[in-house]
Amino acid sequence: MTITQKQQLKVKILEDIKSLGNEIKILQTKVQPIAPDCSLGDLIREEHIIAQDIDKKTLYHSAQRLDKLQFSLSQIDKEDYGVCEECDDEILFERLLILPESRFCVDCLNERD
């Protein structure tokens, strides 16, 4: 991987971290408990609870991805960043641009599934 490519990835990672941070702040406000005395109808309350469950799962996955991105940022200058942990081949740059936290190449990832 070239120095220019690593710089592009750093920019991408920093953008993703900022975006996820904003998304997490929004989701944290959405998952606040509903006050029992809130004057919502039963149907609306149930819909709100279902929406909160979805937001909680999204929040969990966003927080996980944020951790992975922060770890990737700390590893990007190391020689083995962008190398598949399974086969030791280089992960395609295009894949890393989409998912900079990728630890496996597409072939090894498909074999794991």
URKAKA-V575713 format. One record per pair of residues at least 6 apart in sequence whose C-alpha atoms are under 8 Angstrom apart, sorted by the first residue. I is the first residue (numbers start at 0). GAP is how many residues later the second one is. If there is no record, write none. Layout:
# URKAKA-V575713
i & gap
I & GAP
I & GAP
This chain:
# URKAKA-V575713
i & gap
0 & 81
0 & 92
4 & 88
5 & 70
5 & 71
8 & 87
8 & 88
8 & 91
9 & 63
9 & 66
11 & 85
11 & 88
12 & 56
12 & 57
12 & 59
12 & 60
12 & 87
13 & 59
15 & 53
16 & 49
16 & 52
16 & 53
19 & 42
19 & 43
19 & 46
20 & 45
22 & 39
23 & 35
23 & 38
23 & 39
26 & 28
26 & 29
26 & 31
26 & 32
27 & 31
29 & 22
29 & 25
30 & 21
30 & 22
30 & 24
30 & 25
64 & 36
67 & 33
68 & 31
68 & 32
70 & 30
71 & 9
71 & 28
71 & 29
74 & 6
75 & 6
81 & 8
81 & 9
81 & 10
81 & 11
81 & 14
81 & 20
81 & 21
82 & 6
82 & 7
82 & 8
82 & 20
82 & 21
82 & 22
83 & 6
83 & 7
83 & 19
83 & 20
83 & 21
84 & 18
84 & 19
85 & 18
85 & 22
86 & 21
88 & 16
89 & 15
90 & 12
90 & 13
90 & 14
90 & 15
91 & 13
94 & 7
95 & 6
